[in-house]
Amino acid sequence: MALTRDQLQVHLDQLEGSVPGLVDTQEHHFIEAFAAMVETIADAAGPGADRDWVEHQALGMLARHGLIPPIDEAA
């Protein structure tokens, strides 16, 4: 059974809290480690819009932490 967005958000919040530590400990492998964690959360969302939403939230995390350029919400 797929998790609700509220349940997914709890996992995303935990992931976001771990980003600084991941950057410090994973250094060159940060993106791979981060992507694996996002994939686990996205798998819990099931297919479709909620999975896309998880992936979009993850990109926002990376942008907020200065790891990728800011996302243009208008695009």
Predicted model as a PDB file, atoms N, CA, C, CB and O in Angstrom, pLDDT in the B-factor column:
MODEL        1                                                                  
ATOM      1  N   MET A   1       0.843  -1.184   0.000  1.00 86.00           N  
ATOM      2  CA  MET A   1       0.000   0.000   0.000  1.00 86.00           C  
ATOM      3  C   MET A   1       0.887   1.246   0.000  1.00 86.00           C  
ATOM      4  CB  MET A   1      -0.958  -0.001   1.224  1.00 86.00           C  
ATOM      5  O   MET A   1       1.817   1.355   0.799  1.00 86.00           O  
ATOM      6  N   ALA A   2       0.598   2.159  -0.882  1.00 92.00           N  
ATOM      7  CA  ALA A   2       1.381   3.388  -1.017  1.00 92.00           C  
ATOM      8  C   ALA A   2       1.148   4.303   0.184  1.00 92.00           C  
ATOM      9  CB  ALA A   2       1.022   4.120  -2.327  1.00 92.00           C  
ATOM     10  O   ALA A   2       0.060   4.349   0.757  1.00 92.00           O  
ATOM     11  N   LEU A   3       2.203   5.026   0.540  1.00 95.00           N  
ATOM     12  CA  LEU A   3       2.099   6.000   1.621  1.00 95.00           C  
ATOM     13  C   LEU A   3       1.387   7.254   1.134  1.00 95.00           C  
ATOM     14  CB  LEU A   3       3.491   6.352   2.171  1.00 95.00           C  
ATOM     15  O   LEU A   3       1.410   7.571  -0.056  1.00 95.00           O  
ATOM     16  N   THR A   4       0.757   7.964   2.060  1.00 94.00           N  
ATOM     17  CA  THR A   4       0.127   9.240   1.732  1.00 94.00           C  
ATOM     18  C   THR A   4       1.209  10.315   1.620  1.00 94.00           C  
ATOM     19  CB  THR A   4      -0.938   9.631   2.805  1.00 94.00           C  
ATOM     20  O   THR A   4       2.351  10.099   2.028  1.00 94.00           O  
ATOM     21  N   ARG A   5       0.849  11.456   1.075  1.00 95.00           N  
ATOM     22  CA  ARG A   5       1.818  12.556   0.988  1.00 95.00           C  
ATOM     23  C   ARG A   5       2.269  13.010   2.367  1.00 95.00           C  
ATOM     24  CB  ARG A   5       1.218  13.737   0.225  1.00 95.00           C  
ATOM     25  O   ARG A   5       3.431  13.375   2.548  1.00 95.00           O  
ATOM     26  N   ASP A   6       1.373  12.993   3.335  1.00 96.00           N  
ATOM     27  CA  ASP A   6       1.774  13.368   4.700  1.00 96.00           C  
ATOM     28  C   ASP A   6       2.833  12.404   5.227  1.00 96.00           C  
ATOM     29  CB  ASP A   6       0.547  13.383   5.647  1.00 96.00           C  
ATOM     30  O   ASP A   6       3.810  12.830   5.844  1.00 96.00           O  
ATOM     31  N   GLN A   7       2.644  11.116   4.987  1.00 97.00           N  
ATOM     32  CA  GLN A   7       3.626  10.122   5.428  1.00 97.00           C  
ATOM     33  C   GLN A   7       4.936  10.275   4.653  1.00 97.00           C  
ATOM     34  CB  GLN A   7       3.066   8.694   5.252  1.00 97.00           C  
ATOM     35  O   GLN A   7       6.021  10.166   5.223  1.00 97.00           O  
ATOM     36  N   LEU A   8       4.823  10.524   3.365  1.00 97.00           N  
ATOM     37  CA  LEU A   8       6.011  10.734   2.546  1.00 97.00           C  
ATOM     38  C   LEU A   8       6.774  11.974   3.016  1.00 97.00           C  
ATOM     39  CB  LEU A   8       5.623  10.873   1.062  1.00 97.00           C  
ATOM     40  O   LEU A   8       8.005  11.978   3.043  1.00 97.00           O  
ATOM     41  N   GLN A   9       6.038  13.022   3.384  1.00 97.00           N  
ATOM     42  CA  GLN A   9       6.670  14.255   3.834  1.00 97.00           C  
ATOM     43  C   GLN A   9       7.490  14.024   5.096  1.00 97.00           C  
ATOM     44  CB  GLN A   9       5.619  15.330   4.082  1.00 97.00           C  
ATOM     45  O   GLN A   9       8.549  14.629   5.261  1.00 97.00           O  
ATOM     46  N   VAL A  10       7.022  13.165   5.981  1.00 98.00           N  
ATOM     47  CA  VAL A  10       7.787  12.838   7.187  1.00 98.00           C  
ATOM     48  C   VAL A  10       9.151  12.263   6.796  1.00 98.00           C  
ATOM     49  CB  VAL A  10       7.006  11.829   8.080  1.00 98.00           C  
ATOM     50  O   VAL A  10      10.177  12.647   7.357  1.00 98.00           O  
ATOM     51  N   HIS A  11       9.152  11.349   5.840  1.00 98.00           N  
ATOM     52  CA  HIS A  11      10.405  10.745   5.373  1.00 98.00           C  
ATOM     53  C   HIS A  11      11.292  11.777   4.665  1.00 98.00           C  
ATOM     54  CB  HIS A  11      10.107   9.568   4.426  1.00 98.00           C  
ATOM     55  O   HIS A  11      12.512  11.780   4.829  1.00 98.00           O  
ATOM     56  N   LEU A  12      10.667  12.639   3.885  1.00 98.00           N  
ATOM     57  CA  LEU A  12      11.430  13.685   3.205  1.00 98.00           C  
ATOM     58  C   LEU A  12      12.044  14.660   4.206  1.00 98.00           C  
ATOM     59  CB  LEU A  12      10.535  14.440   2.219  1.00 98.00           C  
ATOM     60  O   LEU A  12      13.181  15.100   4.032  1.00 98.00           O  
ATOM     61  N   ASP A  13      11.294  14.995   5.248  1.00 98.00           N  
ATOM     62  CA  ASP A  13      11.824  15.884   6.289  1.00 98.00           C  
ATOM     63  C   ASP A  13      13.029  15.254   6.979  1.00 98.00           C  
ATOM     64  CB  ASP A  13      10.733  16.213   7.325  1.00 98.00           C  
ATOM     65  O   ASP A  13      14.013  15.934   7.270  1.00 98.00           O  
ATOM     66  N   GLN A  14      12.946  13.958   7.239  1.00 98.00           N  
ATOM     67  CA  GLN A  14      14.075  13.257   7.854  1.00 98.00           C  
ATOM     68  C   GLN A  14      15.277  13.269   6.917  1.00 98.00           C  
ATOM     69  CB  GLN A  14      13.688  11.807   8.210  1.00 98.00           C  
ATOM     70  O   GLN A  14      16.407  13.488   7.352  1.00 98.00           O  
ATOM     71  N   LEU A  15      15.031  13.033   5.641  1.00 98.00           N  
ATOM     72  CA  LEU A  15      16.106  13.052   4.666  1.00 98.00           C  
ATOM     73  C   LEU A  15      16.738  14.438   4.605  1.00 98.00           C  
ATOM     74  CB  LEU A  15      15.589  12.634   3.284  1.00 98.00           C  
ATOM     75  O   LEU A  15      17.962  14.566   4.598  1.00 98.00           O  
ATOM     76  N   GLU A  16      15.911  15.466   4.562  1.00 97.00           N  
ATOM     77  CA  GLU A  16      16.461  16.822   4.485  1.00 97.00           C  
ATOM     78  C   GLU A  16      17.314  17.138   5.704  1.00 97.00           C  
ATOM     79  CB  GLU A  16      15.335  17.850   4.357  1.00 97.00           C  
ATOM     80  O   GLU A  16      18.343  17.803   5.584  1.00 97.00           O  
ATOM     81  N   GLY A  17      16.901  16.670   6.866  1.00 97.00           N  
ATOM     82  CA  GLY A  17      17.699  16.882   8.061  1.00 97.00           C  
ATOM     83  C   GLY A  17      19.046  16.190   8.003  1.00 97.00           C  
ATOM     84  O   GLY A  17      19.991  16.600   8.677  1.00 97.00           O  
ATOM     85  N   SER A  18      19.135  15.150   7.206  1.00 96.00           N  
ATOM     86  CA  SER A  18      20.396  14.405   7.114  1.00 96.00           C  
ATOM     87  C   SER A  18      21.320  14.904   6.007  1.00 96.00           C  
ATOM     88  CB  SER A  18      20.106  12.949   6.894  1.00 96.00           C  
ATOM     89  O   SER A  18      22.460  14.450   5.909  1.00 96.00           O  
ATOM     90  N   VAL A  19      20.848  15.827   5.175  1.00 96.00           N  
ATOM     91  CA  VAL A  19      21.646  16.285   4.037  1.00 96.00           C  
ATOM     92  C   VAL A  19      23.011  16.837   4.456  1.00 96.00           C  
ATOM     93  CB  VAL A  19      20.884  17.346   3.271  1.00 96.00           C  
ATOM     94  O   VAL A  19      24.017  16.429   3.877  1.00 96.00           O  
ATOM     95  N   PRO A  20      23.094  17.744   5.432  1.00 94.00           N  
ATOM     96  CA  PRO A  20      24.430  18.251   5.790  1.00 94.00           C  
ATOM     97  C   PRO A  20      25.395  17.141   6.221  1.00 94.00           C  
ATOM     98  CB  PRO A  20      24.308  19.273   6.910  1.00 94.00           C  
ATOM     99  O   PRO A  20      26.566  17.167   5.842  1.00 94.00           O  
ATOM    100  N   GLY A  21      24.934  16.192   6.990  1.00 94.00           N  
ATOM    101  CA  GLY A  21      25.776  15.080   7.414  1.00 94.00           C  
ATOM    102  C   GLY A  21      26.180  14.197   6.253  1.00 94.00           C  
ATOM    103  O   GLY A  21      27.313  13.720   6.190  1.00 94.00           O  
ATOM    104  N   LEU A  22      25.250  13.978   5.332  1.00 93.00           N  
ATOM    105  CA  LEU A  22      25.567  13.183   4.136  1.00 93.00           C  
ATOM    106  C   LEU A  22      26.634  13.861   3.295  1.00 93.00           C  
ATOM    107  CB  LEU A  22      24.308  12.952   3.291  1.00 93.00           C  
ATOM    108  O   LEU A  22      27.552  13.212   2.794  1.00 93.00           O  
ATOM    109  N   VAL A  23      26.505  15.171   3.145  1.00 92.00           N  
ATOM    110  CA  VAL A  23      27.497  15.905   2.368  1.00 92.00           C  
ATOM    111  C   VAL A  23      28.873  15.736   3.015  1.00 92.00           C  
ATOM    112  CB  VAL A  23      27.115  17.410   2.262  1.00 92.00           C  
ATOM    113  O   VAL A  23      29.867  15.516   2.323  1.00 92.00           O  
ATOM    114  N   ASP A  24      28.923  15.839   4.343  1.00 93.00           N  
ATOM    115  CA  ASP A  24      30.195  15.720   5.060  1.00 93.00           C  
ATOM    116  C   ASP A  24      30.780  14.315   4.996  1.00 93.00           C  
ATOM    117  CB  ASP A  24      30.011  16.120   6.502  1.00 93.00           C  
ATOM    118  O   ASP A  24      31.985  14.152   4.805  1.00 93.00           O  
ATOM    119  N   THR A  25      29.933  13.301   5.154  1.00 93.00           N  
ATOM    120  CA  THR A  25      30.456  11.937   5.249  1.00 93.00           C  
ATOM    121  C   THR A  25      30.590  11.243   3.903  1.00 93.00           C  
ATOM    122  CB  THR A  25      29.572  11.119   6.134  1.00 93.00           C  
ATOM    123  O   THR A  25      31.454  10.382   3.734  1.00 93.00           O  
ATOM    124  N   GLN A  26      29.753  11.605   2.950  1.00 86.00           N  
ATOM    125  CA  GLN A  26      29.779  10.905   1.657  1.00 86.00           C  
ATOM    126  C   GLN A  26      30.618  11.610   0.608  1.00 86.00           C  
ATOM    127  CB  GLN A  26      28.382  10.743   1.136  1.00 86.00           C  
ATOM    128  O   GLN A  26      31.012  11.000  -0.386  1.00 86.00           O  
ATOM    129  N   GLU A  27      30.894  12.883   0.817  1.00 81.00           N  
ATOM    130  CA  GLU A  27      31.695  13.701  -0.093  1.00 81.00           C  
ATOM    131  C   GLU A  27      31.421  13.400  -1.557  1.00 81.00           C  
ATOM    132  CB  GLU A  27      33.156  13.500   0.192  1.00 81.00           C  
ATOM    133  O   GLU A  27      30.406  13.843  -2.095  1.00 81.00           O  
ATOM    134  N   HIS A  28      32.298  12.663  -2.208  1.00 88.00           N  
ATOM    135  CA  HIS A  28      32.180  12.419  -3.651  1.00 88.00           C  
ATOM    136  C   HIS A  28      31.031  11.480  -4.007  1.00 88.00           C  
ATOM    137  CB  HIS A  28      33.472  11.848  -4.179  1.00 88.00           C  
ATOM    138  O   HIS A  28      30.640  11.393  -5.171  1.00 88.00           O  
ATOM    139  N   HIS A  29      30.498  10.790  -3.029  1.00 93.00           N  
ATOM    140  CA  HIS A  29      29.415   9.836  -3.294  1.00 93.00           C  
ATOM    141  C   HIS A  29      28.074  10.351  -2.780  1.00 93.00           C  
ATOM    142  CB  HIS A  29      29.730   8.483  -2.652  1.00 93.00           C  
ATOM    143  O   HIS A  29      27.111   9.592  -2.672  1.00 93.00           O  
ATOM    144  N   PHE A  30      28.016  11.641  -2.463  1.00 94.00           N  
ATOM    145  CA  PHE A  30      26.778  12.203  -1.908  1.00 94.00           C  
ATOM    146  C   PHE A  30      25.589  11.979  -2.825  1.00 94.00           C  
ATOM    147  CB  PHE A  30      26.946  13.690  -1.649  1.00 94.00           C  
ATOM    148  O   PHE A  30      24.545  11.498  -2.382  1.00 94.00           O  
ATOM    149  N   ILE A  31      25.736  12.325  -4.101  1.00 93.00           N  
ATOM    150  CA  ILE A  31      24.586  12.236  -5.014  1.00 93.00           C  
ATOM    151  C   ILE A  31      24.065  10.810  -5.100  1.00 93.00           C  
ATOM    152  CB  ILE A  31      24.969  12.736  -6.415  1.00 93.00           C  
ATOM    153  O   ILE A  31      22.852  10.600  -5.112  1.00 93.00           O  
ATOM    154  N   GLU A  32      24.953   9.832  -5.158  1.00 95.00           N  
ATOM    155  CA  GLU A  32      24.519   8.435  -5.217  1.00 95.00           C  
ATOM    156  C   GLU A  32      23.774   8.043  -3.939  1.00 95.00           C  
ATOM    157  CB  GLU A  32      25.729   7.505  -5.435  1.00 95.00           C  
ATOM    158  O   GLU A  32      22.734   7.386  -3.997  1.00 95.00           O  
ATOM    159  N   ALA A  33      24.309   8.445  -2.792  1.00 95.00           N  
ATOM    160  CA  ALA A  33      23.663   8.117  -1.516  1.00 95.00           C  
ATOM    161  C   ALA A  33      22.310   8.809  -1.407  1.00 95.00           C  
ATOM    162  CB  ALA A  33      24.563   8.520  -0.332  1.00 95.00           C  
ATOM    163  O   ALA A  33      21.322   8.195  -1.003  1.00 95.00           O  
ATOM    164  N   PHE A  34      22.270  10.079  -1.764  1.00 97.00           N  
ATOM    165  CA  PHE A  34      21.024  10.844  -1.715  1.00 97.00           C  
ATOM    166  C   PHE A  34      19.990  10.229  -2.658  1.00 97.00           C  
ATOM    167  CB  PHE A  34      21.277  12.324  -2.084  1.00 97.00           C  
ATOM    168  O   PHE A  34      18.838  10.031  -2.274  1.00 97.00           O  
ATOM    169  N   ALA A  35      20.396   9.930  -3.878  1.00 96.00           N  
ATOM    170  CA  ALA A  35      19.475   9.358  -4.865  1.00 96.00           C  
ATOM    171  C   ALA A  35      18.911   8.022  -4.395  1.00 96.00           C  
ATOM    172  CB  ALA A  35      20.183   9.179  -6.210  1.00 96.00           C  
ATOM    173  O   ALA A  35      17.735   7.735  -4.619  1.00 96.00           O  
ATOM    174  N   ALA A  36      19.727   7.210  -3.753  1.00 97.00           N  
ATOM    175  CA  ALA A  36      19.241   5.924  -3.244  1.00 97.00           C  
ATOM    176  C   ALA A  36      18.179   6.131  -2.173  1.00 97.00           C  
ATOM    177  CB  ALA A  36      20.401   5.093  -2.681  1.00 97.00           C  
ATOM    178  O   ALA A  36      17.186   5.405  -2.128  1.00 97.00           O  
ATOM    179  N   MET A  37      18.390   7.116  -1.316  1.00 97.00           N  
ATOM    180  CA  MET A  37      17.399   7.394  -0.264  1.00 97.00           C  
ATOM    181  C   MET A  37      16.108   7.953  -0.858  1.00 97.00           C  
ATOM    182  CB  MET A  37      17.973   8.383   0.768  1.00 97.00           C  
ATOM    183  O   MET A  37      15.014   7.596  -0.420  1.00 97.00           O  
ATOM    184  N   VAL A  38      16.233   8.818  -1.840  1.00 98.00           N  
ATOM    185  CA  VAL A  38      15.045   9.358  -2.511  1.00 98.00           C  
ATOM    186  C   VAL A  38      14.294   8.235  -3.208  1.00 98.00           C  
ATOM    187  CB  VAL A  38      15.434  10.461  -3.529  1.00 98.00           C  
ATOM    188  O   VAL A  38      13.065   8.192  -3.165  1.00 98.00           O  
ATOM    189  N   GLU A  39      15.012   7.338  -3.843  1.00 97.00           N  
ATOM    190  CA  GLU A  39      14.377   6.212  -4.535  1.00 97.00           C  
ATOM    191  C   GLU A  39      13.568   5.350  -3.567  1.00 97.00           C  
ATOM    192  CB  GLU A  39      15.436   5.353  -5.239  1.00 97.00           C  
ATOM    193  O   GLU A  39      12.477   4.888  -3.902  1.00 97.00           O  
ATOM    194  N   THR A  40      14.101   5.138  -2.376  1.00 97.00           N  
ATOM    195  CA  THR A  40      13.379   4.361  -1.367  1.00 97.00           C  
ATOM    196  C   THR A  40      12.068   5.044  -1.000  1.00 97.00           C  
ATOM    197  CB  THR A  40      14.246   4.168  -0.112  1.00 97.00           C  
ATOM    198  O   THR A  40      11.028   4.395  -0.885  1.00 97.00           O  
ATOM    199  N   ILE A  41      12.129   6.361  -0.816  1.00 98.00           N  
ATOM    200  CA  ILE A  41      10.913   7.111  -0.480  1.00 98.00           C  
ATOM    201  C   ILE A  41       9.954   7.095  -1.661  1.00 98.00           C  
ATOM    202  CB  ILE A  41      11.255   8.570  -0.082  1.00 98.00           C  
ATOM    203  O   ILE A  41       8.754   6.878  -1.486  1.00 98.00           O  
ATOM    204  N   ALA A  42      10.476   7.324  -2.864  1.00 96.00           N  
ATOM    205  CA  ALA A  42       9.624   7.338  -4.059  1.00 96.00           C  
ATOM    206  C   ALA A  42       8.959   5.985  -4.278  1.00 96.00           C  
ATOM    207  CB  ALA A  42      10.443   7.723  -5.297  1.00 96.00           C  
ATOM    208  O   ALA A  42       7.807   5.928  -4.707  1.00 96.00           O  
ATOM    209  N   ASP A  43       9.662   4.904  -3.993  1.00 95.00           N  
ATOM    210  CA  ASP A  43       9.070   3.570  -4.117  1.00 95.00           C  
ATOM    211  C   ASP A  43       7.891   3.397  -3.173  1.00 95.00           C  
ATOM    212  CB  ASP A  43      10.117   2.496  -3.843  1.00 95.00           C  
ATOM    213  O   ASP A  43       6.924   2.708  -3.498  1.00 95.00           O  
ATOM    214  N   ALA A  44       7.974   4.019  -2.008  1.00 96.00           N  
ATOM    215  CA  ALA A  44       6.872   3.936  -1.043  1.00 96.00           C  
ATOM    216  C   ALA A  44       5.667   4.744  -1.496  1.00 96.00           C  
ATOM    217  CB  ALA A  44       7.330   4.421   0.328  1.00 96.00           C  
ATOM    218  O   ALA A  44       4.554   4.527  -1.017  1.00 96.00           O  
ATOM    219  N   ALA A  45       5.886   5.675  -2.418  1.00 95.00           N  
ATOM    220  CA  ALA A  45       4.783   6.492  -2.931  1.00 95.00           C  
ATOM    221  C   ALA A  45       3.953   5.738  -3.945  1.00 95.00           C  
ATOM    222  CB  ALA A  45       5.315   7.769  -3.554  1.00 95.00           C  
ATOM    223  O   ALA A  45       2.779   6.050  -4.149  1.00 95.00           O  
ATOM    224  N   GLY A  46       4.549   4.754  -4.577  1.00 82.00           N  
ATOM    225  CA  GLY A  46       3.858   4.064  -5.644  1.00 82.00           C  
ATOM    226  C   GLY A  46       3.996   4.864  -6.929  1.00 82.00           C  
ATOM    227  O   GLY A  46       4.600   5.937  -6.924  1.00 82.00           O  
ATOM    228  N   PRO A  47       3.448   4.365  -8.024  1.00 85.00           N  
ATOM    229  CA  PRO A  47       3.587   5.044  -9.311  1.00 85.00           C  
ATOM    230  C   PRO A  47       2.694   6.283  -9.410  1.00 85.00           C  
ATOM    231  CB  PRO A  47       3.259   4.083 -10.442  1.00 85.00           C  
ATOM    232  O   PRO A  47       1.720   6.431  -8.672  1.00 85.00           O  
ATOM    233  N   GLY A  48       3.051   7.154 -10.331  1.00 89.00           N  
ATOM    234  CA  GLY A  48       2.181   8.283 -10.637  1.00 89.00           C  
ATOM    235  C   GLY A  48       2.581   9.590 -10.001  1.00 89.00           C  
ATOM    236  O   GLY A  48       3.756   9.852  -9.746  1.00 89.00           O  
ATOM    237  N   ALA A  49       1.577  10.404  -9.751  1.00 93.00           N  
ATOM    238  CA  ALA A  49       1.785  11.786  -9.316  1.00 93.00           C  
ATOM    239  C   ALA A  49       2.539  11.891  -7.997  1.00 93.00           C  
ATOM    240  CB  ALA A  49       0.461  12.483  -9.188  1.00 93.00           C  
ATOM    241  O   ALA A  49       3.368  12.788  -7.842  1.00 93.00           O  
ATOM    242  N   ASP A  50       2.277  11.003  -7.044  1.00 95.00           N  
ATOM    243  CA  ASP A  50       2.964  11.100  -5.762  1.00 95.00           C  
ATOM    244  C   ASP A  50       4.449  10.797  -5.906  1.00 95.00           C  
ATOM    245  CB  ASP A  50       2.333  10.151  -4.750  1.00 95.00           C  
ATOM    246  O   ASP A  50       5.274  11.413  -5.230  1.00 95.00           O  
ATOM    247  N   ARG A  51       4.796   9.869  -6.767  1.00 95.00           N  
ATOM    248  CA  ARG A  51       6.211   9.571  -7.022  1.00 95.00           C  
ATOM    249  C   ARG A  51       6.883  10.799  -7.641  1.00 95.00           C  
ATOM    250  CB  ARG A  51       6.360   8.328  -7.961  1.00 95.00           C  
ATOM    251  O   ARG A  51       7.981  11.178  -7.232  1.00 95.00           O  
ATOM    252  N   ASP A  52       6.236  11.412  -8.614  1.00 94.00           N  
ATOM    253  CA  ASP A  52       6.760  12.628  -9.227  1.00 94.00           C  
ATOM    254  C   ASP A  52       6.912  13.730  -8.188  1.00 94.00           C  
ATOM    255  CB  ASP A  52       5.846  13.094 -10.367  1.00 94.00           C  
ATOM    256  O   ASP A  52       7.895  14.472  -8.207  1.00 94.00           O  
ATOM    257  N   TRP A  53       5.949  13.841  -7.286  1.00 96.00           N  
ATOM    258  CA  TRP A  53       5.983  14.846  -6.226  1.00 96.00           C  
ATOM    259  C   TRP A  53       7.197  14.627  -5.321  1.00 96.00           C  
ATOM    260  CB  TRP A  53       4.679  14.803  -5.397  1.00 96.00           C  
ATOM    261  O   TRP A  53       7.885  15.586  -4.972  1.00 96.00           O  
ATOM    262  N   VAL A  54       7.466  13.389  -4.941  1.00 97.00           N  
ATOM    263  CA  VAL A  54       8.633  13.072  -4.108  1.00 97.00           C  
ATOM    264  C   VAL A  54       9.906  13.508  -4.821  1.00 97.00           C  
ATOM    265  CB  VAL A  54       8.689  11.553  -3.782  1.00 97.00           C  
ATOM    266  O   VAL A  54      10.778  14.133  -4.216  1.00 97.00           O  
ATOM    267  N   GLU A  55      10.013  13.187  -6.081  1.00 95.00           N  
ATOM    268  CA  GLU A  55      11.212  13.533  -6.837  1.00 95.00           C  
ATOM    269  C   GLU A  55      11.374  15.047  -6.940  1.00 95.00           C  
ATOM    270  CB  GLU A  55      11.159  12.911  -8.235  1.00 95.00           C  
ATOM    271  O   GLU A  55      12.492  15.554  -6.853  1.00 95.00           O  
ATOM    272  N   HIS A  56      10.289  15.764  -7.121  1.00 95.00           N  
ATOM    273  CA  HIS A  56      10.329  17.226  -7.170  1.00 95.00           C  
ATOM    274  C   HIS A  56      10.753  17.798  -5.811  1.00 95.00           C  
ATOM    275  CB  HIS A  56       8.949  17.792  -7.585  1.00 95.00           C  
ATOM    276  O   HIS A  56      11.540  18.743  -5.752  1.00 95.00           O  
ATOM    277  N   GLN A  57      10.236  17.231  -4.738  1.00 97.00           N  
ATOM    278  CA  GLN A  57      10.620  17.687  -3.397  1.00 97.00           C  
ATOM    279  C   GLN A  57      12.109  17.469  -3.160  1.00 97.00           C  
ATOM    280  CB  GLN A  57       9.800  16.954  -2.319  1.00 97.00           C  
ATOM    281  O   GLN A  57      12.772  18.300  -2.540  1.00 97.00           O  
ATOM    282  N   ALA A  58      12.627  16.358  -3.652  1.00 97.00           N  
ATOM    283  CA  ALA A  58      14.053  16.057  -3.488  1.00 97.00           C  
ATOM    284  C   ALA A  58      14.911  17.072  -4.241  1.00 97.00           C  
ATOM    285  CB  ALA A  58      14.365  14.629  -3.983  1.00 97.00           C  
ATOM    286  O   ALA A  58      15.942  17.506  -3.725  1.00 97.00           O  
ATOM    287  N   LEU A  59      14.511  17.449  -5.427  1.00 95.00           N  
ATOM    288  CA  LEU A  59      15.238  18.470  -6.168  1.00 95.00           C  
ATOM    289  C   LEU A  59      15.218  19.798  -5.420  1.00 95.00           C  
ATOM    290  CB  LEU A  59      14.645  18.641  -7.567  1.00 95.00           C  
ATOM    291  O   LEU A  59      16.215  20.519  -5.389  1.00 95.00           O  
ATOM    292  N   GLY A  60      14.075  20.112  -4.818  1.00 95.00           N  
ATOM    293  CA  GLY A  60      13.976  21.327  -4.012  1.00 95.00           C  
ATOM    294  C   GLY A  60      14.937  21.302  -2.840  1.00 95.00           C  
ATOM    295  O   GLY A  60      15.533  22.323  -2.496  1.00 95.00           O  
ATOM    296  N   MET A  61      15.089  20.139  -2.227  1.00 96.00           N  
ATOM    297  CA  MET A  61      16.047  19.983  -1.124  1.00 96.00           C  
ATOM    298  C   MET A  61      17.450  20.320  -1.572  1.00 96.00           C  
ATOM    299  CB  MET A  61      16.008  18.560  -0.571  1.00 96.00           C  
ATOM    300  O   MET A  61      18.161  21.084  -0.920  1.00 96.00           O  
ATOM    301  N   LEU A  62      17.840  19.741  -2.696  1.00 96.00           N  
ATOM    302  CA  LEU A  62      19.183  19.981  -3.217  1.00 96.00           C  
ATOM    303  C   LEU A  62      19.385  21.467  -3.496  1.00 96.00           C  
ATOM    304  CB  LEU A  62      19.424  19.158  -4.497  1.00 96.00           C  
ATOM    305  O   LEU A  62      20.450  22.016  -3.214  1.00 96.00           O  
ATOM    306  N   ALA A  63      18.373  22.109  -4.044  1.00 95.00           N  
ATOM    307  CA  ALA A  63      18.468  23.541  -4.334  1.00 95.00           C  
ATOM    308  C   ALA A  63      18.568  24.358  -3.049  1.00 95.00           C  
ATOM    309  CB  ALA A  63      17.259  24.001  -5.156  1.00 95.00           C  
ATOM    310  O   ALA A  63      19.374  25.286  -2.972  1.00 95.00           O  
ATOM    311  N   ARG A  64      17.765  24.031  -2.043  1.00 94.00           N  
ATOM    312  CA  ARG A  64      17.797  24.775  -0.772  1.00 94.00           C  
ATOM    313  C   ARG A  64      19.155  24.667  -0.087  1.00 94.00           C  
ATOM    314  CB  ARG A  64      16.704  24.262   0.170  1.00 94.00           C  
ATOM    315  O   ARG A  64      19.574  25.582   0.622  1.00 94.00           O  
ATOM    316  N   HIS A  65      19.827  23.564  -0.298  1.00 94.00           N  
ATOM    317  CA  HIS A  65      21.140  23.350   0.326  1.00 94.00           C  
ATOM    318  C   HIS A  65      22.285  23.805  -0.576  1.00 94.00           C  
ATOM    319  CB  HIS A  65      21.321  21.877   0.677  1.00 94.00           C  
ATOM    320  O   HIS A  65      23.455  23.579  -0.269  1.00 94.00           O  
ATOM    321  N   GLY A  66      21.936  24.448  -1.692  1.00 92.00           N  
ATOM    322  CA  GLY A  66      22.945  24.987  -2.585  1.00 92.00           C  
ATOM    323  C   GLY A  66      23.722  23.931  -3.359  1.00 92.00           C  
ATOM    324  O   GLY A  66      24.841  24.181  -3.806  1.00 92.00           O  
ATOM    325  N   LEU A  67      23.134  22.766  -3.514  1.00 92.00           N  
ATOM    326  CA  LEU A  67      23.823  21.672  -4.201  1.00 92.00           C  
ATOM    327  C   LEU A  67      23.501  21.615  -5.694  1.00 92.00           C  
ATOM    328  CB  LEU A  67      23.460  20.354  -3.557  1.00 92.00           C  
ATOM    329  O   LEU A  67      24.213  20.971  -6.465  1.00 92.00           O  
ATOM    330  N   ILE A  68      22.426  22.291  -6.095  1.00 90.00           N  
ATOM    331  CA  ILE A  68      22.084  22.479  -7.500  1.00 90.00           C  
ATOM    332  C   ILE A  68      21.523  23.896  -7.622  1.00 90.00           C  
ATOM    333  CB  ILE A  68      21.046  21.384  -8.010  1.00 90.00           C  
ATOM    334  O   ILE A  68      21.153  24.498  -6.614  1.00 90.00           O  
ATOM    335  N   PRO A  69      21.455  24.432  -8.831  1.00 88.00           N  
ATOM    336  CA  PRO A  69      20.849  25.757  -8.999  1.00 88.00           C  
ATOM    337  C   PRO A  69      19.381  25.725  -8.579  1.00 88.00           C  
ATOM    338  CB  PRO A  69      20.976  26.233 -10.467  1.00 88.00           C  
ATOM    339  O   PRO A  69      18.733  24.681  -8.654  1.00 88.00           O  
ATOM    340  N   PRO A  70      18.858  26.867  -8.136  1.00 84.00           N  
ATOM    341  CA  PRO A  70      17.436  26.920  -7.746  1.00 84.00           C  
ATOM    342  C   PRO A  70      16.532  26.455  -8.879  1.00 84.00           C  
ATOM    343  CB  PRO A  70      17.047  28.345  -7.325  1.00 84.00           C  
ATOM    344  O   PRO A  70      16.825  26.651 -10.059  1.00 84.00           O  
ATOM    345  N   ILE A  71      15.433  25.837  -8.488  1.00 74.00           N  
ATOM    346  CA  ILE A  71      14.456  25.343  -9.444  1.00 74.00           C  
ATOM    347  C   ILE A  71      13.535  26.487  -9.832  1.00 74.00           C  
ATOM    348  CB  ILE A  71      13.649  24.151  -8.860  1.00 74.00           C  
ATOM    349  O   ILE A  71      13.030  27.200  -8.965  1.00 74.00           O  
ATOM    350  N   ASP A  72      13.312  26.668 -11.127  1.00 74.00           N  
ATOM    351  CA  ASP A  72      12.392  27.686 -11.613  1.00 74.00           C  
ATOM    352  C   ASP A  72      10.992  27.092 -11.587  1.00 74.00           C  
ATOM    353  CB  ASP A  72      12.778  28.175 -13.051  1.00 74.00           C  
ATOM    354  O   ASP A  72      10.639  26.272 -12.435  1.00 74.00           O  
ATOM    355  N   GLU A  73      10.202  27.512 -10.611  1.00 66.00           N  
ATOM    356  CA  GLU A  73       8.843  26.968 -10.449  1.00 66.00           C  
ATOM    357  C   GLU A  73       7.926  27.337 -11.610  1.00 66.00           C  
ATOM    358  CB  GLU A  73       8.235  27.466  -9.148  1.00 66.00           C  
ATOM    359  O   GLU A  73       6.916  26.669 -11.832  1.00 66.00           O  
ATOM    360  N   ALA A  74       8.260  28.381 -12.347  1.00 59.00           N  
ATOM    361  CA  ALA A  74       7.405  28.813 -13.454  1.00 59.00           C  
ATOM    362  C   ALA A  74       7.583  27.929 -14.684  1.00 59.00           C  
ATOM    363  CB  ALA A  74       7.703  30.263 -13.813  1.00 59.00           C  
ATOM    364  O   ALA A  74       6.725  27.914 -15.567  1.00 59.00           O  
ATOM    365  N   ALA A  75       8.669  27.208 -14.744  1.00 53.00           N  
ATOM    366  CA  ALA A  75       8.954  26.382 -15.929  1.00 53.00           C  
ATOM    367  C   ALA A  75       8.079  25.158 -15.972  1.00 53.00           C  
ATOM    368  CB  ALA A  75      10.414  25.962 -15.954  1.00 53.00           C  
ATOM    369  O   ALA A  75       8.186  24.355 -16.899  1.00 53.00           O  
TER     370      ALA A  75                                                      
ENDMDL                                                                          
END                                                                             
